[in-house]
């Protein structure tokens, strides 16, 4: 399960709220109180989150990356451990996008938690903070007429699909599917095309040849992006991961050059 929400709060402010457990009840409606062994989260930190009716869960912080504004923790719910990864991305035109990915458990099992998590993410990114917007490029998908209706049936439309390139992140929304990975994880790109309609129309597709994922609302041309570390998309628990993603983006050549050149310029 990969969820995200966009709002006007700056990435730095959202990151501060994430790392300060005392603020969690203010933006997460299902959190009544927190208890942490430190005021600011750090690797190895532990604590408890209290929900309605006195229900509580234990947590341990596994990773904190200030440069990427990314962190992960393991939450213990009875005998079940769930690892949650959180990233803060700048949004086009200002504000931020907060993402959450649950690992190690079937997405269906977490569906009851989905509305609570979405409400928390939306609360997290609310509240405008006056800071300079970080540079984020948007790259639209190209929808062929033959792909419009099949895409609409599964929620893939030009309005629900986009590619965003920020200073540190590649973010892809394709209807209900999400791909979120650091720019440094991009290994290479190459142009592809002349796809089969059956392998591109409708939802995101899995390649049975190499387990790559395809976001291609046209059969003509796109960019294949290969990763150093495979990414989770179709199976967000991480059991099935993808070494590459094909993106049916407008102007594939310019997108491929931008992705690789800016990554190098950022030290990737």
N, C-alpha and C positions, 0 to 999 in steps of 0.2 A: 504494500500500500504506500503510494507516494502522494502526498498532499502538499498544496502550496496556497499562499494568499499574498495579495499585493496591496500595499497601502502607502500613505504619505510619509510615515516615519522614516527617518534616514537610516541607512544601514548601520552606522555607528551607534545610534540610539537603540535600535532593535538588538544589536549585539550586546549592549550594556544590559538591557532588560533580560536577555537570555541568561547572562552570566551572574545575575543577582537574584538568587532564589526568593529574597524578601519581596521582590516585585511580582512574582508569578501570580498571586491571588488577584492582583489588580487587572491583569489582562486575560487570565484563563478562568472562565466562569466556573469550571468544575473543580478548581483548586481552592480549598478553604484556608489552608495554611501550609507552611513548609518548615522543616527543621534541617539545617545543614551544618556540617562541622566547620565550614568556612563561609565568610560573607560573600566571597566571589568564587565561582566554580573553578576547580583545577583538577588535573588528572589525578585519579585516586580518591577524590573527595566523595564522601558518602552523606546520606541523609534520608529523610522521609518526606513524602508528599501526602497531605491529608485531604480527602475528598468529603462529599456529603455524608452525614451520618457517622462521622468518626472513622470511616474506612481509610486505611493508609497503605502505602506501598513503599518499599525500600528502594534506594537507587545508589548506583556507583558510577562516577564519571570516568569514561574510558579514554576520551580524546578531546583535546581543545587546541584549535589551530587559529590564533588571532589573525594571521595574515589572510586566510581564506574566510574568516568568520564562520568557522565550522566546528561543531562539537558532537559528541556521541555519548550516550549513557546506557546503562543496563538497568532496567526496572524489574524488580522481583514481585510478581503477583502470585502469592501462594507458592506452589511448586514450579511455576512457569516463569522463565526469564525472557524478557523482550528487549532487544537492543533497538534504540531509536537514534537515528542520525538527523541532525538539524543543520541547515545551511542558511546563511543570510546573503542575498544577492542584491546588488543595486538594480533598480528598475529603470526602464527607458523614460527619460524626461524627469527623473527624480523619484524620491521615495525608495521603497525596498520591496523585495519579495522574500518571504520566509518559507522554507520547505521542510518537510518531515518525511522520513522514510523508516518504516518498521521492518526489521530484519529477523529472519529465523522462525517466523510463524506464518501460517497461511493467511493471506489477505482476508479471506472470508471470516476467519475467527476474530479479526479486529474490526469488522464492519460496525458492531455496536458502539465502538469508540470513535468512529469516523466523525459524527457531528460534533462531539466534544472537542476533538483535535482541530477541526476546521474553525470552530468558534474561538479557540485559543489562538490559532494563527492569525485570524482576522483582528482579534484584540491586540495582539502583539505588534502589528504594523500600523495601528491607528495612531492619530495624533501627529500633526505636522511639526517637523523640526526644521528650522531654517538653516540649511547647509547647502553648499554647492553640489549640484547633481554630478554623480560619477558618469563617465561616458559609457553608454550602452548602445550598441547598434542593433537594429531589428532587421531581419531578413524574412520576407514573406515566402510562403510556399506557392507554387504554381498549380492551380487546380484545372485539370483538363475537363471539358464538358462531360466526357464519359465517366468521370470519377466523382462528379458532384453529388448525384443521388445516392450511390453506395456509401459515400462518406457521410452524408447527412444522416443516414440511418443509424450510424454508430457514433454520432456526435462530432465527426471530423468536418469542420467547415473553415473557411478563411477567418472567421471571427474567433474560433476556438483554437487556432493553430498558428504558431509563430516560432521563430528562432531568435534568440537574443544572445549577443556576444558582449559580455562585460569585460572589465580588466582582468578578471581571474576566472570567470565561469562561462561555460556553455550551457544554455538552458533551452530545451526544446519542449514545446507543448503541442500535442497532436490530438485534438479532442480530449478524451480522458487520459491519454498516456503522457508520461513525463520522462524526460532524460535530463539529468542534472549531473555535471561532472566538471572538475577543474580544467582550465585550459591546458595546464601542464600535463594532463592525461592524454592529450591528443598526440598520437604518434606520427600520423601521416594522413594525407588526403589524396584522392584521385577521382577524376571525372568518370562517370558511368552513364549508361543510358540504354534505350531500346528494351524496356522492360515488358514483361507479360502483364496484360490487364488483370488476370486472375491473381497475380502475385503482388499487385499494387492497390487495386480498388478496395475501398472500405476501410477496415481497421489497420493498425500497425501490423506488419507481417513479420514472421520469423523465417529466416533462411535455414532450411534443413541441411544445406551443404556446409555452412560454417557457423551457424547459430547467430548470425548478424540480424539486426532488426532494421526494418524498412519503413520510413515515413515518406511515402511517395504518392502524392495525389495526382500524378500524371505518369505516362509510360514513356516519356521522351528522354529526360535527362535529369541528372542529380549529382551529388557529391557523396562518395563513400569516405567516411571518417573512421579511421582505425585508432584504437586506444591502447595505451600501455597496459592498463588494468581494465578488464571487461566491466561493463556497466549493467545494472539491473534496470529493466524497463517492463517487459511483459510479465516477469515474475519478480516483484519487488522484494520477496523474501531473500533473494540472492542465490537460490538454488540454481536457477537458470540465468546465466549472464551472457552478455553480448560483446564479442571482441570488436565489433564495428557497427556503424549505423549509416544507412543511406538516406540522404535528405533531398527531397525533390524541391530544391530552393530556386528562386528566381536568380538568374545570372550565376550559375554554378561556378564558373571560372573565377569571377570576382570574389565570391564567398570563400572558395578554397584558398585563394591567395591571402585574403584578409585573415582567415583563421590561423594559418601557419605563420604569416609574417608578424602579426601582432603578438602571437604567442612567443615568438623568438625575441621580439622587442621587449617583452615583459620578463625575459630571463628564463622562458620555458625551454 
